[in-house]
């Protein structure tokens, strides 16, 4: 028997619904993918360290983390990071490297098609 995952955070539910809606209206599969990743159980929510982002991202790239960004590691290049949550130290390190911390809500508004975004878990 498969257990259905039920989210209780109303802000997260609203965001997931908004992602599905954006996916349908703009015909952009990336938003549906992100919504499905956010619907997962808390145990499977993505947690990405800055060291992982530094290793896999190139300068000027936009990285989307469907979960939380943690501060382990250093970021050398200017990378824009989109995530559900940031630890305070991670946000500080990203901004000191010249990058930007963006919420998923904001990126939907500024980039409705979801072009040039890489998802990282």
SVG drawing of the C-alpha trace seen along z (x, -y; Angstrom):
<svg xmlns="http://www.w3.org/2000/svg" viewBox="-3 -41 40 43">
<polyline fill="none" stroke="black" stroke-width="0.4" points="0.0,0.0 1.4,-3.4 1.1,-6.1 0.0,-9.5 2.2,-12.4 0.2,-15.2 1.9,-18.6 0.7,-20.7 2.6,-23.9 0.1,-26.2 2.8,-28.3 4.4,-25.2 1.1,-23.9 0.4,-27.3 3.8,-27.3 3.4,-23.8 0.0,-24.7 1.5,-27.9 4.3,-25.8 1.8,-23.4 -0.3,-26.3 2.8,-28.0 3.8,-24.7 0.5,-24.4 0.1,-28.1 3.7,-28.5 4.1,-24.8 7.3,-24.6 8.0,-21.2 10.7,-22.5 8.0,-23.9 6.1,-20.6 9.4,-18.8 10.2,-21.2 6.6,-20.9 6.9,-17.1 10.3,-17.3 8.8,-19.7 5.9,-17.3 8.2,-14.5 8.3,-13.5 10.4,-15.6 12.9,-12.8 13.6,-13.1 13.7,-16.9 16.9,-18.1 19.7,-19.6 22.6,-20.9 25.9,-22.3 27.7,-25.2 30.6,-22.9 28.3,-20.9 27.1,-24.1 30.7,-25.3 31.8,-21.9 29.0,-21.6 28.0,-25.2 29.7,-27.6 30.0,-31.4 26.8,-33.3 24.6,-30.2 21.3,-29.9 20.9,-26.9 17.6,-25.8 17.5,-23.7 14.1,-22.2 14.9,-22.3 17.4,-23.9 20.9,-25.3 23.4,-24.7 26.7,-26.6 29.3,-23.8 32.0,-24.8 32.9,-28.0 31.6,-29.6 34.2,-31.3 32.1,-32.3 29.1,-34.5 26.2,-32.0 22.5,-32.9 20.9,-30.3 17.1,-29.7 15.8,-27.6 13.0,-27.0 15.2,-28.0 18.7,-29.1 20.7,-28.8 21.8,-32.3 25.5,-31.5 24.9,-30.1 23.0,-33.3 25.9,-35.3 28.5,-33.3 26.5,-33.4 26.1,-37.2 29.7,-37.8 30.7,-35.8 28.6,-38.2 25.7,-35.8 22.1,-36.3 19.7,-34.3 16.3,-34.1 13.1,-32.5 11.2,-30.1 8.3,-32.5 10.5,-35.3 12.0,-33.2 8.6,-32.2 7.8,-35.9 11.1,-36.9 11.6,-33.8 8.1,-32.3 9.5,-29.8 12.2,-28.6 14.9,-28.9 18.6,-28.5 17.9,-27.1 19.7,-24.0 18.1,-21.8 20.5,-20.5 19.8,-18.0"/>
</svg>
